[in-house]
């Protein structure tokens, strides 16, 4: 049975909320709708600043980028404390050197954000190289002769 890929892309804020809750496993007790909406707004702002577009639900790439940017923001907000280790079945597991950038989940989501931006129909703004048009600085004249 194949799944239409558009079923996996949020088409509204309500779907975006539901998808974020699904992939982060956070219920309303963990993140209120108000908090989630704030993270969604921040994610949209970040993507808008990157692409100069607000086509979050009409461009699948931007929808994907907003989804996973929101997930990272939510996960970071909920788990904003330092954990040095866990005890599982009598065994202590030291995780003091694990940080968000080292998290496989964060790395995967970051990759999905990049993939979404790259597949977007929108042009991603980037820093353009500086070009000097003065021929005497470029060495194209007899100024240095």
C-alpha positions as CSV (number, residue, x, y, z in Angstrom):
1,X,0.0,0.0,0.0
2,X,1.6,3.3,-1.0
3,X,1.1,6.5,0.8
4,X,0.6,9.8,-1.1
5,X,3.5,12.0,0.0
6,X,1.2,15.0,0.4
7,X,-0.4,13.2,3.3
8,X,2.9,13.6,5.2
9,X,3.1,17.3,4.5
10,X,1.0,19.7,6.7
11,X,-1.5,21.7,4.7
12,X,-2.7,23.9,7.6
13,X,-1.7,25.2,11.1
14,X,-4.0,22.5,12.6
15,X,-2.2,19.7,10.7
16,X,1.2,21.3,11.5
17,X,0.3,21.2,15.3
18,X,-0.8,17.5,15.0
19,X,2.3,16.5,13.0
20,X,4.6,18.2,15.5
21,X,2.9,16.5,18.4
22,X,3.2,13.2,16.6
23,X,6.9,13.4,15.8
24,X,8.0,14.9,19.2
25,X,5.6,12.6,21.2
26,X,4.5,15.7,23.2
27,X,0.9,16.0,24.3
28,X,-0.8,19.2,25.6
29,X,0.4,18.5,29.1
30,X,4.0,18.8,27.8
31,X,3.5,21.7,25.4
32,X,0.3,23.8,25.5
33,X,-1.4,24.9,22.2
34,X,-0.3,28.5,23.0
35,X,3.3,27.4,23.4
36,X,3.2,25.3,20.3
37,X,1.7,28.2,18.3
38,X,4.5,30.4,19.4
39,X,7.1,27.9,18.2
40,X,5.2,27.6,14.9
41,X,5.3,31.4,14.5
42,X,9.1,31.4,15.2
43,X,9.7,28.6,12.7
44,X,7.7,30.4,10.0
45,X,9.6,33.6,10.7
46,X,12.9,31.7,10.3
47,X,11.8,30.1,7.1
48,X,10.4,33.4,5.8
49,X,13.7,35.1,6.5
50,X,15.6,32.3,4.7
51,X,13.3,32.2,1.6
52,X,11.5,35.5,1.6
53,X,8.3,33.4,1.1
54,X,5.2,32.7,3.2
55,X,4.0,29.8,1.0
56,X,4.3,27.4,4.0
57,X,1.4,25.2,3.0
58,X,1.4,25.5,-0.8
59,X,5.0,24.7,-1.2
60,X,5.8,21.1,0.0
61,X,9.5,21.9,0.7
62,X,8.6,24.9,2.9
63,X,6.0,22.9,4.7
64,X,8.6,20.3,5.5
65,X,11.1,22.9,6.6
66,X,8.5,24.6,8.9
67,X,7.4,21.2,10.3
68,X,10.9,20.1,11.4
69,X,12.1,23.6,12.4
70,X,9.0,23.7,14.7
71,X,9.8,20.2,16.0
72,X,13.4,21.3,16.9
73,X,12.2,24.4,18.6
74,X,9.6,22.5,20.7
75,X,12.0,19.7,21.6
76,X,14.6,22.3,22.6
77,X,12.1,24.2,24.8
78,X,10.8,21.1,26.5
79,X,14.1,19.5,27.2
80,X,16.0,22.6,28.2
81,X,17.9,21.1,31.1
82,X,21.2,19.4,31.5
83,X,21.1,15.6,32.0
84,X,24.4,13.9,33.0
85,X,23.1,10.4,33.0
86,X,20.3,7.9,33.3
87,X,19.9,4.7,35.3
88,X,18.3,2.0,33.3
89,X,17.9,-1.5,34.8
90,X,20.6,-0.8,37.4
91,X,23.1,0.4,34.8
92,X,24.1,4.0,34.8
93,X,24.4,5.5,31.3
94,X,26.6,8.7,31.2
95,X,25.4,11.2,28.6
96,X,27.1,14.3,29.9
97,X,28.8,14.8,26.6
98,X,25.7,14.6,24.5
99,X,24.2,17.9,23.4
100,X,21.4,18.9,21.0
101,X,23.8,19.1,18.0
102,X,25.0,15.6,18.7
103,X,21.5,14.2,18.9
104,X,20.7,11.9,16.1
105,X,17.1,13.1,16.2
106,X,18.2,16.8,15.8
107,X,20.6,15.9,13.1
108,X,17.9,14.0,11.2
109,X,15.5,16.9,11.6
110,X,18.1,19.4,10.5
111,X,18.7,17.3,7.4
112,X,15.0,17.3,6.7
113,X,14.9,21.1,7.0
114,X,17.7,21.4,4.5
115,X,16.1,19.0,2.2
116,X,12.8,20.8,2.4
117,X,14.5,24.2,1.6
118,X,16.4,22.7,-1.3
119,X,13.3,21.1,-2.8
120,X,11.2,24.3,-2.3
121,X,10.1,26.1,-5.4
122,X,11.1,29.3,-3.6
123,X,14.6,30.7,-4.1
124,X,16.6,30.5,-1.0
125,X,18.3,33.8,-0.4
126,X,22.0,33.7,0.2
127,X,24.8,36.1,0.6
128,X,25.9,37.3,-2.8
129,X,29.6,37.7,-3.5
130,X,30.8,41.3,-3.7
131,X,32.0,42.4,-7.1
132,X,34.2,45.4,-7.6
133,X,33.3,47.3,-10.7
134,X,36.2,49.8,-10.5
135,X,38.7,48.7,-13.2
136,X,41.6,50.4,-11.4
137,X,41.1,48.1,-8.4
138,X,40.6,45.0,-10.5
139,X,43.9,45.8,-12.2
140,X,42.3,46.3,-15.6
141,X,43.7,49.7,-16.3
142,X,47.0,51.5,-16.7
143,X,46.7,52.9,-13.2
144,X,49.3,50.5,-11.8
145,X,51.7,50.9,-14.8
